[in-house]
């Protein structure tokens, strides 16, 4: 009988130990600053179900939240339902934001930090509210998350330099008489820094020992080099074949290389502008057209609109050139507010308020933002997903020779 009791006790102890080990604990402390009064004293935990979620914010992604104590500490205790090698994102938001989840991709002021979690993960760190990502200081992290943080910090020099240029450009934009070429050159500097960092990350992506961290680094520093894409896809399918992320990466590469390739006819779509007028791509024949998919919540999209798309319209809008900006917003007021704030006033601003279920998004296989296609006057796709200086130079090469 005593032996039976001993066996039962050991079994229960092992079950309890396994249960404790399977839980995930995340502890953090936000070092207090005077400006913290502008922020909600709450931290959100969002789960990345797909690679397209890495730079998408939505309350639907939030799975838990924690209130910060007076000393700035917070804790997610015994987080359950964690799948092995799943990416999560810790987020903080300003007080005036009502949505519960918002990402700020403005370089050094990122208000989020990524984690790669598994059952039993134990995470501890300190950080700051206004610089949540780059002020992230590990106290207790596993090998994978230490590698993830190292990758993130590699972007610091470029992001810091970009922040300085953007601040200078904004100051000059408010000064009357600033030469347009000066602003254009500053935009070009930003694009060059972004492109340079992306190129520098290629060997890093290739040599990272953890395939999940490598895949994350590729997604956040994406290259459209088809041979490199195929090489890395082969590695991910071989090393993490059962991961949902590797399957999604395969789909993404397939869409990029084989869906609506350059040289194919662009699908015809029709959407309403803010007044209800229907604008159709079929009615734009005879013009060079940029089809620009964006969203009010997407900071990179709005930066691209300000730095590239808007200046292109100002330069070529009176010629056989058209910009069809398709918003994937679902709330009309939010969409119109972004148009007013960013002063996007060309006639091709359209939105059917259906989000990623928009007929246009489905036709053009849009699962992430920003996305851009360039059509020639016959309606043929002649470029896709060019950004920054590349898009500027591509359009200029065709318009300036006329």
BARO-922164 format. One record per residue (C-alpha): residue in one letter; x, y, z. Coordinates in steps of 0.2 Angstrom, whole numbers, padded with zeros to 4 digits, always signed. Layout:
BEGIN
AXYZ ...
//
This chain:
BEGIN
X+0000+0000+0000 X+0014+0012+0005 X+0023+0008-0012 X+0006+0012-0021 X+0005+0028-0012 X+0023+0032-0017 X+0020+0029-0035 X+0004+0039-0035 X+0013+0054-0027 X+0028+0053-0039 X+0016+0053-0054 X+0007+0068-0047 X+0023+0077-0044 X+0029+0073-0061 X+0012+0079-0069 X+0013+0095-0059 X+0032+0098-0064 X+0027+0095-0082 X+0013+0107-0080 X+0024+0121-0073 X+0037+0118-0086 X+0024+0120-0100 X+0019+0137-0094 X+0027+0153-0101 X+0032+0167-0090 X+0036+0185-0096 X+0043+0197-0084 X+0048+0215-0088 X+0051+0232-0080 X+0049+0248-0089 X+0061+0261-0082 X+0051+0276-0078 X+0053+0292-0088 X+0044+0309-0086 X+0036+0307-0103 X+0028+0291-0097 X+0012+0300-0093 X+0008+0300-0112 X+0007+0281-0112 X-0006+0269-0107 X+0001+0259-0092 X-0002+0243-0100 X+0007+0230-0110 X-0001+0219-0124 X+0004+0202-0130 X+0000+0198-0148 X+0002+0182-0157 X+0009+0181-0174 X-0001+0168-0183 X+0007+0171-0200 X+0022+0180-0207 X+0010+0194-0213 X+0006+0198-0195 X+0024+0203-0191 X+0020+0221-0197 X+0002+0221-0195 X-0007+0228-0180 X-0025+0223-0175 X-0034+0220-0158 X-0038+0203-0165 X-0020+0198-0163 X-0019+0202-0144 X-0020+0187-0133 X-0016+0195-0116 X-0012+0211-0107 X-0004+0216-0091 X-0005+0232-0081 X+0012+0240-0075 X+0014+0242-0057 X+0021+0259-0049 X+0039+0253-0051 X+0036+0250-0070 X+0036+0231-0068 X+0023+0219-0076 X+0021+0201-0078 X+0012+0188-0089 X+0012+0173-0078 X+0008+0155-0083 X+0004+0160-0101 X-0004+0144-0109 X-0008+0139-0126 X+0010+0143-0132 X+0015+0133-0147 X+0033+0128-0150 X+0043+0141-0159 X+0029+0154-0161 X+0033+0173-0163 X+0024+0185-0151 X+0025+0204-0150 X+0025+0214-0134 X+0017+0231-0137 X+0013+0248-0128 X+0002+0261-0134 X-0001+0280-0131 X-0016+0286-0121 X-0025+0294-0135 X-0025+0278-0145 X-0042+0269-0143 X-0039+0253-0154 X-0029+0242-0141 X-0015+0239-0153 X-0004+0251-0163 X+0013+0249-0171 X+0025+0264-0173 X+0038+0259-0186 X+0047+0276-0184 X+0064+0269-0182 X+0071+0272-0165 X+0054+0275-0157 X+0047+0257-0160 X+0034+0253-0147 X+0035+0235-0148 X+0047+0220-0147 X+0047+0203-0154 X+0049+0186-0144 X+0051+0168-0150 X+0041+0158-0138 X+0039+0140-0134 X+0030+0131-0119 X+0041+0134-0104 X+0049+0150-0110 X+0056+0161-0096 X+0058+0179-0102 X+0064+0193-0091 X+0070+0211-0097 X+0070+0230-0094 X+0066+0243-0106 X+0058+0260-0109 X+0041+0265-0115 X+0046+0277-0129 X+0060+0266-0135 X+0053+0249-0131 X+0062+0240-0144 X+0079+0247-0144 X+0080+0250-0125 X+0076+0231-0123 X+0089+0225-0111 X+0089+0206-0108 X+0090+0199-0090 X+0085+0182-0094 X+0083+0176-0112 X+0086+0159-0121 X+0098+0157-0135 X+0085+0160-0149 X+0079+0176-0141 X+0097+0182-0138 X+0100+0179-0157 X+0084+0188-0161 X+0089+0203-0151 X+0106+0204-0159 X+0098+0204-0176 X+0086+0218-0171 X+0101+0229-0164 X+0110+0227-0181 X+0097+0240-0188 X+0101+0253-0175 X+0114+0263-0184 X+0103+0264-0200 X+0088+0268-0190 X+0097+0281-0180 X+0104+0289-0196 X+0086+0289-0204 X+0078+0297-0189 X+0090+0312-0190 X+0087+0314-0209 X+0068+0313-0207 X+0068+0326-0193 X+0079+0337-0204 X+0067+0335-0219 X+0052+0338-0208 X+0060+0354-0202 X+0064+0360-0220 X+0046+0356-0226 X+0039+0369-0214 X+0052+0382-0221 X+0046+0392-0235 X+0057+0393-0250 X+0065+0376-0247 X+0071+0369-0264 X+0062+0354-0270 X+0078+0345-0274 X+0084+0347-0256 X+0069+0337-0250 X+0071+0324-0264 X+0089+0322-0260 X+0085+0318-0242 X+0072+0306-0247 X+0085+0297-0258 X+0097+0297-0243 X+0084+0287-0233 X+0081+0275-0247 X+0099+0272-0249 X+0101+0268-0230 X+0087+0256-0231 X+0093+0247-0246 X+0111+0247-0239 X+0105+0239-0223 X+0094+0226-0233 X+0110+0221-0243 X+0121+0220-0227 X+0108+0208-0219 X+0108+0195-0233 X+0124+0185-0227 X+0117+0187-0209 X+0100+0179-0215 X+0110+0165-0224 X+0121+0161-0209 X+0110+0162-0194 X+0110+0145-0186 X+0092+0146-0179 X+0080+0144-0194 X+0066+0153-0186 X+0077+0168-0182 X+0084+0167-0200 X+0066+0167-0207 X+0061+0181-0196 X+0076+0191-0201 X+0072+0188-0220 X+0054+0194-0218 X+0059+0210-0209 X+0073+0213-0221 X+0065+0206-0237 X+0075+0204-0253 X+0067+0200-0270 X+0082+0192-0276 X+0074+0176-0283 X+0089+0165-0282 X+0091+0170-0264 X+0073+0168-0260 X+0073+0150-0267 X+0089+0146-0258 X+0082+0151-0241 X+0065+0143-0245 X+0074+0127-0248 X+0083+0128-0231 X+0067+0132-0222 X+0057+0118-0230 X+0071+0106-0225 X+0075+0112-0207 X+0057+0117-0201 X+0045+0108-0213 X+0031+0107-0200 X+0031+0126-0196 X+0017+0136-0201 X+0029+0150-0205 X+0039+0140-0217 X+0023+0135-0226 X+0018+0153-0227 X+0035+0158-0233 X+0033+0145-0247 X+0016+0153-0252 X+0024+0170-0252 X+0038+0166-0263 X+0027+0157-0275 X+0016+0172-0276 X+0031+0183-0279 X+0038+0173-0292 X+0024+0165-0301 X+0008+0175-0297 X+0005+0191-0307 X+0023+0191-0314 X+0030+0205-0323 X+0024+0205-0341 X+0007+0198-0337 X-0009+0208-0339 X-0015+0217-0323 X-0032+0211-0316 X-0046+0224-0319 X-0053+0231-0303 X-0066+0245-0299 X-0067+0254-0282 X-0076+0269-0275 X-0067+0285-0271 X-0072+0296-0255 X-0087+0303-0265 X-0093+0287-0271 X-0087+0288-0289 X-0081+0272-0296 X-0063+0271-0303 X-0058+0256-0314 X-0041+0251-0319 X-0049+0247-0336 X-0052+0266-0338 X-0034+0270-0335 X-0027+0263-0352 X-0015+0275-0360 X-0007+0280-0344 X+0007+0273-0333 X-0001+0268-0317 X+0005+0264-0300 X-0007+0253-0290 X-0002+0257-0272 X-0010+0246-0258 X-0009+0254-0241 X-0018+0256-0225 X-0020+0270-0212 X-0012+0259-0198 X+0003+0254-0209 X+0017+0266-0205 X+0029+0261-0219 X+0015+0263-0231 X+0012+0281-0225 X+0030+0285-0225 X+0031+0279-0243 X+0016+0289-0248 X+0024+0305-0241 X+0042+0302-0247 X+0039+0294-0264 X+0021+0293-0270 X+0015+0310-0266 X+0031+0318-0274 X+0029+0307-0290 X+0011+0314-0291 X+0016+0332-0290 X+0029+0329-0303 X+0020+0319-0316 X+0001+0320-0311 X-0003+0332-0326 X+0004+0319-0339 X+0000+0302-0344 X+0003+0296-0326 X-0010+0290-0313 X-0008+0284-0295 X-0022+0272-0289 X-0020+0271-0270 X-0031+0257-0264 X-0033+0258-0245 X-0037+0242-0236 X-0045+0251-0221 X-0062+0245-0215 X-0067+0261-0206 X-0072+0276-0217 X-0068+0289-0204 X-0051+0282-0201 X-0047+0281-0219 X-0053+0299-0223 X-0043+0305-0207 X-0027+0298-0214 X-0030+0306-0231 X-0033+0323-0223 X-0018+0322-0211 X-0006+0316-0224 X-0013+0328-0237 X-0016+0314-0250 X-0027+0323-0262 X-0025+0315-0279 X-0041+0308-0288 X-0036+0290-0287 X-0038+0288-0268 X-0051+0273-0267 X-0057+0261-0254 X-0071+0248-0253 X-0070+0246-0234 X-0068+0227-0235 X-0050+0226-0229 X-0040+0211-0235 X-0056+0204-0242 X-0057+0218-0254 X-0059+0212-0272 X-0044+0222-0277 X-0033+0214-0263 X-0039+0197-0268 X-0036+0200-0287 X-0018+0206-0283 X-0015+0193-0270 X-0011+0206-0256 X-0008+0198-0239 X+0004+0211-0232 X+0007+0230-0234 X+0014+0240-0243 X+0012+0232-0260 X+0014+0241-0277 X+0012+0237-0295 X+0017+0248-0310 X+0007+0246-0326 X+0011+0252-0343 X-0001+0261-0354 X-0007+0244-0361 X-0012+0238-0344 X+0003+0226-0343 X+0013+0224-0326 X+0030+0231-0329 X+0036+0231-0311 X+0030+0226-0294 X+0035+0230-0276 X+0048+0243-0280 X+0050+0256-0265 X+0059+0272-0261 X+0072+0277-0273 X+0070+0262-0284 X+0052+0266-0288 X+0056+0285-0290 X+0070+0280-0303 X+0059+0268-0312 X+0045+0280-0315 X+0057+0294-0319 X+0066+0284-0332 X+0049+0282-0341 X+0042+0299-0339 X+0057+0310-0341 X+0061+0303-0358 X+0045+0309-0365 
//
